[in-house]
Amino acid sequence: MDVDQYENFPVASVLLPKALRAPIGIIYQVVRTAGDIADEGDWSATERHARLADFRAGLDAVAEQHAAPVHPLLFDKLAGVVTQYKLPLAPFYDLLQGCAQDIDAGRFADRAALLDYCRHSANPLGHLMLHLINAATPENLAEADAICTASQLISFWLDVAADWKKDRVYLPLADMRRFNVTEAHIASGVADADWRALMAHEVSFVREMLVRGAPLALRIPGRLGIELCGAVHGGLRFLERIESAGYDVFHERPVLNTFDWCVVAARTVVMWLSRRVGVQARSIEGNA
């Protein structure tokens, strides 16, 4: 679980309210440390699970309000943030479960299994952000889940080739069978008609999810709301780039250039000033 990827709510931005930068930085450090246990170093799967168990003990210590047996300084800082902002610990435990899935799961049988993974690995950060600003209503949480999950899936579609080298395939196996795509397509970098049909299907699903979550950005006040508008339109632009590349994510990973970011900025401003989500539907339909 890499929190540096595009999949999560922003954790470091000049648009973030100054008062939130310190607590978000501590949350990021906690998530980053857990993610490194799952992904970095040369530990065996057994060793990684043991270290995650130790990390869970640190969260338990925060919950029980006593000194953590591991990473005491980090968990002491987290305890302060949890107390000050009345944060629930459930999202942190969910993130640990996502880390455990990173260790064990290299394939996902169907979309439901993949979305369950995203529920643990991406969505908790959105929940924590909403709790930080006292905006964790059921409607906001649901729309945050849509944005976080969609953003993580976009990163997966962009990094199909890189993930394959790590023995990970995030495309649902049921979808691959439906479109007659095998792992040989990924291994050989074959973007044939079957592959394009599969990717068009996945891109369409993610686009709909981003649009479904977009109203959240207009309910969140100030700079964080603008940031979320930008996150939505950045995701949509990445989807457009995948489409314009003919869904070939093998030979050159789709990226956003200066012009693309100008398009994202313009769409963000229009959405924010118009206070209308409808602008996102237009950004889905065409390329600038």
N, C-alpha and C positions, 0 to 999 in steps of 0.2 A: 504494500500500500504506500504509494509515493505521494505525499501531500504537496510536493513541488509541481505535480502535474496540473493540468487545467481543470481536473474534475471537481474541485471543491470551491466553496465560497472563498473570496479573497482573504489571505492571511497577512499580506504585507503590501500596502498601497498608500500613496500619498493622499488618496481620497478617503481613507479611513479616518474617522474622528480621532483626534489626538488622544483623548482619554481612553480609547479602546486599544491603542497599539500595544501597551504593556501587557494587559491580560491576554490579548490575542497572541502575543509573542510567547507567553508562557504556555498557553494551550498548544501552540505550534510545536514548541520544544518537547512537550510530553508526547504528542502524536508522532513527531519525527523520531524520537528515541525508540518508541515502540515499533515504528516502521523499519528502523535499522535492524532491530532484533530479527524481524521477519525476513529481511531481504539482503542485508549486508554481511560481510565477513564470510568465514569458511566453516561456520558451525554446521553440525549435522541437524537434521530435522528434530531429533530428540533433544539436542542441546537448545535449539531455538524455542521449543515448547517449554523447556524448563526455565529459560530466561523470561519467557512471557508469563509463566506462572509466578515468578518472582515479581515481575512488574505488576501483575494483578494484586499481589500482596501489598504493593505500594498504594494502589487505589483503595484497597480494603482499609489501609491505615488512615487514609484521608477520610473515608466514610466513618471510621471509628474514632477519629480525632486524636490519633497518637502518632508518634514518630514512625516514619516508614523504614522498613528494614533494608531497602535498596533505594538508590538515588535520593537520599534524604533531603538534600537541598532542593532538588527539583520538585519533589512531592510537597515539601513545605511551602514553596511558592504556589503550587497548584491549590493547596489547602486554603491559602489566603484568597485566591481568586474565587474559589468555590464559595467561600463564606461571604465575601464582599458582594458577589453578584447572585448569590443563591442559585448556583448552577447545579443541575442534577448530574449525578455521576453515571447514569445509565448510558449516555452517549459514549463516554470513555470506555466502558465495558464492551459496548457494541464495537468500538474501534479495535479493541483487543481481539474480539472474535474475528473481525475482518483480517487482522494480522495472522491469526491461526489458520484461516482459510488460505491465505497467501502461501503458507508453508506447505499445505497439503493438497490444495486443489489446483490442478493445471488445466482442467477442462470443466465445462458446464453443460449438463445434459440438455437443458432447454432454457428458454428466456426466463422462466420463473426462478430457476436456480441462479442465473446471472443477476437478476434483480435483487434476489435475497443477499447475494454477495455485496452489491452496491449499497444495500440498506445498512450494512455493517461498516463498509470501508469508506463510503463517501458521505452518506446522508447525516451522520452524527455531527460533522462539523457545521453543517447548516443549522442543525438544532441548537448547537452551542452558541452560534452567532446570534440567533434569535433570542435565546435566553439572556445573552449579554445586554441586549437592548430592550429587554422586557417586552418582546413582541412574539412570544411563542404561543400563539393561538393555534387551534387545530387547523384552520384554513391556511395560515402562514406556514406551518410545519409541513403540510401536504405539498404546498407549492415549492417550498425549499427542497423537499425530497425530489421533486420533478427536475428542478434545475441541477441539483448535485448529481443525481443519477445520470441525467442526460450528458452532463459535462464529463463525467467519468467514462461513459460509453464512447463519447467522441475521442477521448484520448486513446481508448482501446482501438478504435477503427484507424486512427492515425498511426498507431504503433504495432500493427499486426505483425510486421516482419521482425521488429525488435523483440516483441514478446515471444515469437516463435523460437528465437535463439535461446530464450530462457525456459523453453519447454512449457509455454503457456499459450493457450488458445482461448480467447474470450468470446469468440463467435459461438453462439449456442449450437451444439451438435445437431439438435433437431432441425434447426434452420439450414444448416449445411446440407443435411440429407435431403431436405425438401427441394433445394436448388441444385442438387447433384454436385456439390462442392466437397472435395476431400482435403485432407491436410496436405496432400501432394501439391495442390494449388499454392498453398502458402510456402511450402518448402522450395518450390521451383519459381515462385513469383509469377504465377500465371493469372493474368487478368482477362480471362475469356468471357464469353457471353454468360455462362453460368455464374461466374464470380461477380460480374457486374449486376446480375439480377439479385443475387444475395445481398450485395452491398447496398443496392438501391432500396431493398426492403428494410435493412437495418437503419439506413440514413433517414428514411421516411418515419420510422418509429421514433427515433431520437428527436427529429424536428418537431413532431407532434408533442412530445414530452416537454421540450423547451418552451413551446408556445403555451402549453398548459400551466407551466410554472411562472410565466412572465408577469402576470398581474401582481405578484409579490413585490416586484421592483418598484411599482408605482404606489404601493402602500407603505414602503419603508421610507422614512423621511431623510432629507439631507444627502450628504455625500455618499453614504452607504447605498441609498437607493439608486443614485447615479451609477455607482460601481456595479450594482446588480444589473442595471440596464445594459451596461457594457459587457458584462459576462454573458448575458443572453445573446446579444448581437455578435459577440466574438465567436460563440459556439455556432451560431447560424452561418457565419462567414466561413468557418472551417468546414461545415457541411457542404457549402457551395463550392469550396475548393476541391473537396473530395470528388464531387460530381463533375466539376470541370476537368479533372484529371482522368475522367473515364473510370473512376473507382480504382485506379491503379495506385495503390499505396505502397507498392513494393520497390519500384525503381527510383522514386523520388518522393519522399514524405511531403505531403502538402503542408505548406507554411503560409503565413500571412506576411506580405511585404508591406512597405510603407503605404502604398495606395490602399491596400486592404484595411489597414488600421485607420486610415482616414475615412473609409466607408463605414467602418464600425463606429467611429466617433460621431459621424454625421447622423447615422441611424439612432445612436444613443441619445443625442441631443433632441432629435425630432420626437422620439418617444417620450422623453422626459418633459419637454415643453408642451407637447400636445396632450399629455396625460392620457394617452390612448394606447392600448396594447395592439390595436389593429395594424399599426405600422410594422409590427413583427411579421404579420402574415405576408405583407408585401416584400419584406426582406427575405422571406423564405422562397418566394416564387421566382425571383430573378437574380441575376448577377449584374453587378455594376460594371 
